Amino acid sequence: MEKQIDTCLKELFLTTIRACYKDQADMARKESLSYEQYLLDLAEREQEVRREKRIARLLKESKLPLEKTMEAFNRKRLPPNANGHVSVLLEGDFLNRRENVLAFGNPGSGKTHLLCGIGHEIIRLNKRIFFQPCNLLVQDLLVAKRDLRLPRFLKQLAKYDAIIIDDIGYVQQNREEMEVLFMLLADRYERATVMLTSNLAFSKWEQIFKDPMTTAAAIDRLVHHSIILELNLDSYRLEESKQEKKIIIKGGGKTKKRTGEKKNHEANSSRATPSLR
């Protein structure tokens, strides 16, 4: 009987049930569980393991930095308005509405970390996310265009519920590079979500797209159906650096004080110790 069960479960790819059904059966007998409850317990175990494996696959596929999670992000630094938007974004409904998320702010304000953290949470909602810095994404688009497979590449990117484009405008690009980026934005318009970070306000985006017409068209496609996060904050890296320096200075002061106390104690001990001669 056990061999037949193992064979059936193996062919059905029910690996978790195959691994635990005997133990669950013993427990069901001891607790006098119904057949239905026993079956439900097995099915829930299989479902949970498959869900965790899928999340792991989606996370690997996303290329999100593993350390940039919401747990590691200090939401207390956010302005109240932005913090409210984040609470809504974490629910994930904006993906169903094909809304874009645009995060602007000074270098070091936490834009990248925030959008990546949201991306991590969205993956747990069984959504597909893809993260890439803007300069690398543009290079991939250019290679696809050169190899006459740009439509195929855009189709591959279309399978993601959201694409996170990091630091648009941080590295200056030429006209050809910006043309392929515009093609990507146009392809996803009202079809799927774009999430991006930038240090540049919209008024300076002509530096990115090189001419007023393309700039206006790009902004129009992004802003229509969008949530804008303005993170006009001081650099958290600078804040952390200042805190570390304060700790070092305080620690150094205590060390010097303790060293001085030790020397005074040794001197007093030397004077107090009688000669053995």
Sequence and secondary structure as in RCSB ss.txt:
>XXXX:A:sequence
MEKQIDTCLKELFLTTIRACYKDQADMARKESLSYEQYLLDLAEREQEVRREKRIARLLKESKLPLEKTMEAFNR
KRLPPNANGHVSVLLEGDFLNRRENVLAFGNPGSGKTHLLCGIGHEIIRLNKRIFFQPCNLLVQDLLVAKRDLRL
PRFLKQLAKYDAIIIDDIGYVQQNREEMEVLFMLLADRYERATVMLTSNLAFSKWEQIFKDPMTTAAAIDRLVHH
SIILELNLDSYRLEESKQEKKIIIKGGGKTKKRTGEKKNHEANSSRATPSLR
>XXXX:A:secstr
 HHHHHHHHHHTT HHHHHHHHHHHHHHHHTT  HHHHHHHHHHHHHHHHHHHHHHHHHHHHT  TT  STTS G
GGS HHHHHHHHHHTT HHHHTT EEEEEE TTSSHHHHHHHHHHHHHTTT  EEEEEHHHHHHHHHHHHHTT H
HHHHHHHTTSSEEEEE TTTS   HHHHHHHHHHHHHHTTTSEEEEEESS GGGTHHHHSSHHHHHHHHHHHHTT
EEEEEE    HHHHHHHHHHHHHHHHHHHHHHHHHHHHHHHHHHHHHS    
